[in-house]
Amino acid sequence: LTIAMNGQGSTAGPPESHSNYGQALVDGGIAIDAKGLSAIHHVRDRVADVGAGVTWAELVEAAAAAGRTPPVLPDFLHLSVGGTLSVGGTGGTMQRHGAVVDTVRELEVVTGRGDVVTCSRHRRRDLFDAVLAGAGQVGIIVRAEVALVPIESRAVIFNLYYDDLAAFVADQLLVMADERFTYQEGQLAPRADGSGWRYLMEVGVYYSPPDAPDQDRLLAGLSDDRASLEVVDQTYLEWVHRVDPVVAILRDAGLWELPKPWVSLFVPADRADEFLGQVAAQLDPAHLGAGLATVFPFRTGTLHRPRFEVPRSRRAFQLTLLRFPFPGSDIDGLLAQNRGFHDLAVGLGGKRYIIGAVPDLTREDWRA
């Protein structure tokens, strides 16, 4: 009997499935609607106990009322907790805290035998490690205890632009090493004249007045094009919901419901220049449509769940193509490009993050 858990969430309107290449769909089996498991059981000082169908947006709201927040959040908050934990969960604070699965204290899981089992790092560790980032292959997550940290009231975000890829990679690794920022991501940014790509390092500090970040100290020693600097200071809750207005624009444009052939890949940091250079040479802004390409580094030493596969290197980069193609786009061609980028990354010692669409994966590919 084929069973798939289907976590659902939405910024507006009825709940919708965020399924990776149809992963949450079944042929002749059972899809379990996770919204039946959407209770927030309690929020305490250091942990929240929630059903697998709770979205991160719902958890953030409940935790903020208690002066807390999850230490790592996905960029889009309207995903279910259980679905995120099934794939790993990455975000702009994982440089310090690891992936979202590294913030889990305890799980309640229904196994293939139908048993309801509580597991953690200290209790049924084998099941705990198999389920977190296990792609839904082993058991069904029905409840999770997720770590919480004190919430700050504001976020100041710096957008730093680079024309040189090597300088961008070097500065990304520099600020990750000295931990001067709370948040760190980045993008491939199209040049205004359409002649290729610039590189954007998006970094920020979470803080609460009267304390305030020292901008000169934070930006000292960096090699960005300082004339292009953009600074935004907003509330923390505005910041973590930053994707919601973008979703509204995509909905209004009729792009949200169209096929979105995303791909997300990890490569060793010492091969990042080579990998990103080849991707930038083959990627046209039209291949993203109304979407974007995110890229940022992380420390593999902060990751402790064995099913969250990353390169065997001390530092790595994640590249994600969040494509929102325009009507009439060559979807098959974009999928083929995903496959080519996947093979390039693997050839450089990289791994596929198990969200996204990579066609024609073989058993050997999956095993690798």
C-alpha positions in Angstrom: 0.0 0.0 0.0 1.5 3.3 -1.1 1.1 6.1 1.4 2.3 9.7 1.2 1.9 12.5 3.7 0.7 15.8 2.2 1.5 18.9 4.2 -0.4 22.0 3.1 -0.3 25.7 3.6 -1.1 29.0 1.8 -0.7 32.7 2.0 -4.2 33.2 0.9 -7.2 31.1 -0.2 -7.6 27.4 0.4 -4.6 25.3 1.5 -2.4 24.0 -1.3 0.1 21.2 -1.6 3.8 22.1 -1.9 4.8 18.8 -3.5 8.4 18.2 -4.8 8.0 16.8 -8.3 4.8 15.0 -7.3 6.5 13.4 -4.3 3.4 14.0 -2.1 1.1 12.4 -4.7 0.3 8.7 -4.9 -1.0 6.4 -7.7 -3.7 4.1 -6.4 -2.7 4.7 -2.7 -3.5 7.1 0.1 -2.5 10.7 0.5 -2.8 11.8 4.1 -3.9 15.5 4.6 -1.6 16.8 7.3 -4.0 19.6 8.2 -5.7 17.1 10.4 -2.6 17.3 12.6 -2.4 21.1 12.9 -2.6 21.6 16.7 0.0 23.7 18.5 0.1 21.7 21.8 2.3 24.0 23.7 5.0 26.7 23.4 7.5 26.9 26.2 10.7 28.7 26.9 13.0 26.5 24.8 10.7 24.2 22.8 7.4 24.1 20.9 5.3 20.9 20.6 3.3 20.9 17.4 1.4 18.7 15.0 3.1 17.8 11.7 0.5 19.9 9.8 1.3 23.2 11.5 2.9 25.7 9.2 6.0 27.7 10.2 3.9 30.8 9.8 1.5 29.5 12.5 4.4 28.5 14.7 6.1 31.8 14.3 3.0 33.7 15.4 2.4 31.5 18.4 6.1 31.6 19.5 6.4 35.4 19.0 3.5 35.9 21.4 5.8 34.2 24.0 8.9 36.1 23.0 10.4 33.2 21.1 11.2 32.0 17.6 12.6 28.9 15.8 16.3 29.4 15.3 16.2 28.3 11.6 13.3 29.0 9.3 12.7 28.3 5.6 12.4 31.5 3.5 8.7 30.6 2.8 6.8 30.1 6.0 3.7 28.6 4.6 5.1 25.0 4.6 4.2 22.3 7.1 6.6 21.5 9.9 6.4 17.8 9.0 7.0 18.3 5.3 10.1 20.5 6.0 11.5 17.9 8.5 11.1 15.2 5.9 13.5 17.0 3.5 15.9 18.8 5.9 15.0 22.5 5.8 17.6 25.2 4.9 17.6 28.9 5.7 19.7 32.0 6.3 20.7 31.1 9.9 21.9 27.6 9.3 25.5 28.8 9.4 25.2 28.8 13.2 22.3 26.5 14.0 22.4 23.8 11.3 19.4 22.7 9.1 15.9 22.8 10.5 16.1 19.1 11.3 19.0 19.9 13.6 16.6 21.9 15.8 14.3 19.0 16.5 14.2 17.6 20.0 11.7 14.8 19.7 9.3 13.2 17.2 6.2 11.1 17.3 6.2 8.8 14.3 3.8 6.2 13.0 5.8 3.3 11.6 5.1 0.9 8.8 3.8 -1.6 11.3 1.2 1.0 12.5 3.0 1.6 15.9 3.0 5.1 17.3 6.6 5.6 18.5 8.3 8.5 20.3 11.9 9.0 19.3 14.7 11.4 19.9 18.5 11.5 20.0 18.3 9.5 23.3 15.3 7.2 22.5 15.0 5.1 19.4 17.8 7.1 17.8 17.7 4.8 14.7 14.1 5.8 13.9 14.8 9.5 14.7 17.8 9.6 12.3 15.9 7.7 9.6 12.9 9.9 9.5 14.5 13.4 9.7 15.4 14.3 6.1 14.4 10.8 5.1 12.1 11.9 2.2 9.1 10.2 3.7 10.5 6.8 3.1 10.4 5.6 6.7 7.4 6.2 8.9 5.1 9.2 9.1 5.9 12.2 11.3 2.7 13.2 13.3 4.2 15.5 16.0 7.4 17.3 16.6 9.2 19.2 19.4 11.1 22.0 17.8 13.7 24.2 19.6 13.0 27.9 20.3 15.3 30.9 21.0 14.6 34.4 22.2 13.1 36.6 19.5 14.6 40.0 18.5 12.3 42.8 17.5 14.1 44.0 14.3 16.2 42.9 11.4 18.6 45.2 9.4 19.4 43.6 6.0 22.3 44.6 3.8 22.3 43.8 0.1 25.9 43.8 -1.2 26.6 43.5 -4.9 29.7 42.0 -6.6 30.8 42.0 -10.2 33.6 39.4 -9.5 32.5 35.8 -8.6 35.7 35.0 -6.7 35.3 38.1 -4.5 31.7 37.2 -3.8 32.6 33.6 -2.8 35.5 34.8 -0.7 33.4 37.4 1.2 30.6 34.9 1.8 33.1 32.6 3.4 34.8 35.4 5.3 31.6 36.7 7.0 30.5 33.1 7.8 33.8 32.5 9.5 33.8 35.6 11.7 30.0 35.3 12.4 29.5 39.1 12.2 25.9 38.6 10.8 22.9 36.7 12.2 21.5 35.9 8.7 23.3 35.1 5.5 22.0 34.2 2.0 22.7 35.5 -1.5 21.6 35.5 -5.1 22.7 35.5 -8.7 21.3 38.9 -9.8 20.7 39.8 -13.5 22.5 42.8 -14.7 20.2 45.7 -15.7 21.5 45.7 -19.3 20.9 41.9 -19.6 24.6 41.2 -20.2 24.9 38.5 -17.5 25.0 38.2 -13.8 26.1 40.1 -10.7 26.4 38.4 -7.4 24.4 39.6 -4.4 25.3 38.8 -0.8 22.3 39.3 1.4 23.3 39.5 5.1 21.7 40.9 8.2 21.6 41.3 12.0 18.6 40.7 14.2 18.5 43.1 17.2 16.3 44.8 19.7 16.5 48.5 20.5 18.1 50.3 22.2 20.9 48.1 20.9 21.7 48.8 17.3 24.2 47.2 14.8 27.4 49.2 13.9 27.1 49.3 10.1 30.7 50.4 9.5 32.1 47.5 11.6 29.8 45.0 9.9 30.8 46.0 6.4 34.5 46.5 7.1 37.0 44.7 4.9 34.4 43.5 2.3 35.0 43.8 -1.5 31.5 44.7 -2.7 30.5 47.5 -5.0 29.7 49.8 -2.1 28.0 52.4 -4.3 25.3 49.7 -4.9 24.7 49.0 -1.2 21.0 48.6 -0.2 20.0 48.7 3.5 16.5 47.8 4.8 15.6 48.0 8.5 12.3 46.4 9.5 10.6 44.4 12.2 11.6 40.8 12.6 8.2 39.6 11.7 8.0 41.7 8.6 11.4 40.2 7.6 10.5 36.5 8.1 7.3 37.1 6.1 9.2 38.8 3.3 8.2 36.3 0.7 4.4 36.8 1.2 4.2 40.0 -0.9 6.1 38.3 -3.7 3.7 35.4 -3.7 0.8 37.8 -4.1 2.5 39.4 -7.1 3.0 35.9 -8.7 -0.6 35.0 -8.0 -1.9 38.2 -9.6 0.3 37.5 -12.6 -1.1 34.0 -13.0 2.4 32.4 -12.5 1.9 30.8 -9.1 -0.2 27.9 -10.5 2.1 27.1 -13.4 4.8 24.4 -13.4 7.8 25.4 -11.4 10.8 23.2 -12.3 13.0 24.1 -9.3 16.3 22.5 -8.4 18.6 22.8 -5.3 22.2 21.5 -5.2 25.1 21.5 -2.7 28.7 21.7 -3.7 32.0 21.8 -1.7 33.1 25.4 -1.1 36.5 24.8 -2.8 34.6 24.0 -6.0 32.0 26.8 -5.7 33.8 29.2 -8.1 34.0 26.5 -10.7 30.4 25.3 -10.3 28.8 28.8 -10.0 30.8 30.0 -13.0 29.6 27.2 -15.2 26.0 27.7 -14.0 26.1 31.4 -14.6 27.5 30.9 -18.1 24.6 28.5 -19.0 21.8 30.2 -17.2 19.8 33.0 -18.8 17.5 35.3 -16.7 14.6 33.9 -19.0 15.3 30.5 -17.5 14.2 31.8 -14.1 11.1 33.7 -15.5 9.8 35.7 -12.6 11.9 33.6 -10.1 15.4 33.9 -8.6 18.6 32.0 -8.0 19.7 31.8 -4.4 23.3 30.9 -3.3 25.0 30.9 0.1 27.5 28.9 2.2 27.1 26.8 5.3 29.2 24.8 7.6 28.7 21.1 7.3 29.9 20.6 10.9 26.6 22.2 12.2 24.6 19.3 10.5 24.0 16.2 12.6 21.2 14.3 11.0 22.7 11.6 8.8 20.0 11.5 6.1 20.6 15.2 5.3 23.2 14.5 2.6 25.8 17.2 1.9 29.3 17.2 0.4 32.1 15.7 2.3 33.8 19.0 3.0 34.1 21.4 5.9 32.2 24.1 4.1 29.7 24.0 1.2 27.4 26.2 -0.9 23.8 25.7 -1.7 22.4 26.9 -5.1 18.7 26.9 -5.6 16.9 27.9 -8.9 13.5 29.0 -7.9 12.0 29.1 -11.4 8.7 30.7 -12.1 8.5 30.3 -15.9 6.4 32.5 -18.1 3.6 31.0 -20.1 4.9 29.1 -23.1 8.3 28.4 -21.6 10.1 25.2 -22.6 9.5 23.2 -19.3 11.2 20.1 -20.7 14.2 22.2 -21.6 14.4 23.6 -18.1 14.1 20.1 -16.6 17.0 19.0 -18.8 19.0 21.9 -17.6 18.3 20.9 -14.0 19.7 17.4 -14.9 22.8 18.9 -16.4 23.4 21.1 -13.3 22.8 18.1 -11.1 25.4 16.0 -12.9 27.9 18.9 -12.8 27.5 19.3 -9.1 27.8 15.6 -8.4 30.9 15.4 -10.6 32.4 18.1 -8.4 31.7 16.2 -5.2 28.3 17.7 -4.6 24.9 16.4 -3.6 21.3 17.0 -4.6 19.0 18.6 -2.0 16.0 16.3 -2.2 13.5 19.1 -3.0 13.1 20.1 -6.6 12.8 18.5 -10.0 15.7 16.4 -11.4 14.4 14.1 -14.2 15.4 10.6 -15.0 17.1 9.8 -11.7 18.2 6.1 -11.6 18.5 3.8 -8.6 22.3 4.5 -8.8 21.7 8.3 -8.8 19.4 8.0 -5.7 21.9 5.7 -3.9 24.7 8.1 -4.6 
